[in-house]
Amino acid sequence: MKLSFSKDAQKEFEEILTRYPNKRASLLMVLHLAQREFEWLSKDAMEYVGSLLDLPFSEVLDTASFYTMFKLKPSGKYHLQVCHTLSCALRGASGLCKHVHKKYGIESGEVSDDGKFSLIKVECLGSCGTAPVVQINDDYHEGLSIEAFDKILNDLK
Amino acid sequence: MAFEKVLTKDKNLPESRKLSYYEKVGGYRAWQKVLKTMDPEGVIDLVKDAKLRGRGGAGFSTGMKWGFVPKDTEKPHYMLVNADESEPGTFKDRLLMDAMPHSTIEGAMIGSFAIRANTCYIYIRGEFVHEAKVLEVAIAECYDKGYLGKNIFGSGFDLDMYVHRGAGAYICGEETGLIESLEGKRGWPRIKPPFPAIEGVFRCPTIVNNVETLACVPYIVENGADWFKSIGPESGPGPKLYCISGHVKRPGVYEAAMGLPLKELIYDYAGGILDDKKVKAVIPGGSSVPVLTADELDVNMDFDALAAVGSMLGSAGCIVMDEDTCMVDTILNITHFYRHESCGQCTPCREGTTWAEKVLKKIKSGNGTMRDIDLLYEMSGNIGTRTICPLGDAAAMPIESFVRKFRHEFEAYVKKEVA
């Protein structure tokens, strides 16, 4: 399947290019855009980004695979990113992961059968003062008790 | 002299995100003063005189750093704002960017002028989606008002500013890793020299400054170097944001003068230990700095005082652990972090962090030996200072200090005294 940006994304892409002295420098921003457009970075998506920036697929993959936020495989509709670094660990992060496992039967790196949820343990999210923290897609949910987390999960449609 | 808040004084969400609010509390007066009455050398001298030291972790003199940019090059210069806040225990820049984005932007403008950069990028960690949007709105407001763009206030100085999002990699907080990442590559730190001030992003002279560092700059321009030096210790003065997390009653970001006594931060600002337990250990400056025991807490939170007790101020990310915290679990968590975030370029760091994590897991599982404890100690000595960037040291320092100060807890696992 041949991928291409929507009209709005194409406009955004062209604006991004104006910010940098060369095309390569825009790669991270364009990968973010591509991930938003295509949900994850398939080989097709990375080849498409490469064609836009005059880069071979291998170089796009080389960069994309370095960063944890770039999804090289599909995630669930709701991507549950549970911080498990020290401050969150001290304030109960492991209980949050266990809760997801109990509720949806998934471990870190897995997607639920219905494709709705994926779980990943992530490193420090920079929100240690309100630990424990879970980032669901783009949004931070802070100072979570298991009960509060459960309510948030139940409200995700 | 009682301390009066500076950086967070006017925090008033959501109003304080707006340009109109920031202007009402005196914002962008410093920028206009710089453009209309100062030259780049004058700004550098002022910041040097104020003894502003970098708030990102290294504590290097900001004015001196700016002064390293060559004056005789034809190449364009770049100002980069390091908003890749990722050191575990640190969450102050996030607060500044969310609540007071304009003070950092104004500081970045003044810094750009000082180093004669016409382009400034704010490199923000990818996870901070919300904060990136706040900054983009704030930058757009500045273009509308003529604080950014061409020939700002008829000064002949042009400045463009952009937000650049990272994508999840701790190492991009290291300045040359950040530069590589900004160029659209893996965040692999570069061998220095050349230092970024000579050859940085796009092979051009570049300065990288932390968010909080830049946020101090407009206030220095407004109130003078002497005012700044009157706050806190002489060798590294100024207002400071302290982050405190872990087992305390009121975790959060607190602003006080540089040199706040650590116990005051824990017991007054943060309300003491959760459930009134005893404290066992405190990491004062983000997870990469050596840990302090309960007996070592009579120290001030500043560069020199913490260095004198063998630790570091780092990013002032203070993590507190109560008496029931397992130190083997803690160092395993920290080592796992650095193993995961090692970029993989240098063998001592890539292999050393992996090996150390394995040995820690072995001890934790009850299969460790006394030799393994010594091995950890030796290993830390073979990671630190042997790598391109300081991530090796960041991984080694906690291991060394945990094993040295809490050896009995490691031994308890070996002797199977712990279930």
Interface residues (C-beta under 8 A of the other chain):
Chain A: R19 P21 N22 R24 A25 S26 L27 L28 M29 L31 H32 D62 T63 F66 Y67 T68 M69 F70 Q81 H84 T85 L86 S87 A89 L90 R91 V122 E123 C124 L125 G126 S127 C128 G129 T130 A131 Q135 D138 D139 Y140
Chain B: P76 E85 S86 E87 P88 G89 T90 F91 D93 R94 R125 G126 E127 F128 V129 H130 D160 Y162 H164 R165 G166 A167 G168 A169 Y170 S181 L182 E183 G184 K185 R186 G187 F202 C243 I244 S245 G246 H247 P251 G252 V253 I283 S287 G317 I319 M321 T325 D329 T330 N333 I334 F337 H340 E341 C343
